[in-house]
Amino acid sequence: MAETPDLAAHGTHGVLYVVATPIGNLDDLSGRARTVLREVDTVLAEDTRRTRTLFDRHAIPTPTRAFHQHNEHEETPRVIARLLEGKRFALVSDAGTPLVSDPGYVLVREAHSHHVPVHCVPGPSAVTAALSVSGLPTDRFAFEGFLPPRRSRRQRVLEALATETRTMVFYEAPHRIEDALADLCAVFGDDREAVIARELTKRFESVSAGRLDHLLVQVRVDRIPARGEIVVVVRGSAPTTADEDTTDAMLHAMLDEGVAVRQATAVAARLTGRSRNVLYRRALALVAARAEE
Ligand code: SAM
């Protein structure tokens, strides 16, 4: 099997390695990552002190330079100039794979546009780690990164995802997990299956699976601690073929039978996989139109 050429093969050409590092357990650094990190001229690190802890564990003496979201634009031209002089750089983030909800996008794009070779040294990432233990379908998935911190924007983002049929993966901050779960329940329905993966590869790792409303209760009573690093994996919506006319017909039929708007909405959301909030607004519009007739 042919392998990606490593340092010696690049001779005088600069090269940028994008290197994945552990998401908790420092022993999860691959052998190739260690070799590359030892042999490049400089390691660009999101937080040089954190990277130094990893380097101390693996006896990596390479100098580090701060490269994070606040200086990425300013640093990139400097790094590109040095790559064009033939220097070899590795990019790492605090944890996991750079560019996955982490800095590096600007640099990698610029490297491509200057024809600097960019190689990956793959390894851990919280998104794949959480999926691998979720027990939810992984053949197709949508990585959504962090949800917006503000409730109104978060709900809008979730509503746009209400009919997403692929498994969804969200990163979430511990102080927002309760609010995010409450919004997931409101928009996706209480009974949607989900998994909360906490502190993966670390001492207090936990993987909790269940309905969204049950997970929310467990967070509220501290059975699932709202602490540490968290990934939420949510089952996609059941595929639906219901178009708007079919959904309207469903709502009309239930309203004709005297079913309350909220209940009609919940049933229609379940049958069609469409957003409960969207259907609720639609049901109110239908009720208003019927009143005018
Ligand atoms: N680049 C990283 C990756 O490849 O996963 C992600 C960086 S992002 C700034 C940090 C978020 O990733 C955390 O807030 C959490 O949602 C998730 N995360 C990172 N490490 C984790 C772990 N050990 N267990 C669970 N989630 C983790």
Residues whose N, C-alpha, C, O or C-beta is under 5 A from the ligand:
A	BS01	SAM	I23 G24 A95 G96 T97 P98 V100 S101 D102 P124 S125 A126 V127 Y171 E172 A197 R198 E199 L200 E229 I230 V231
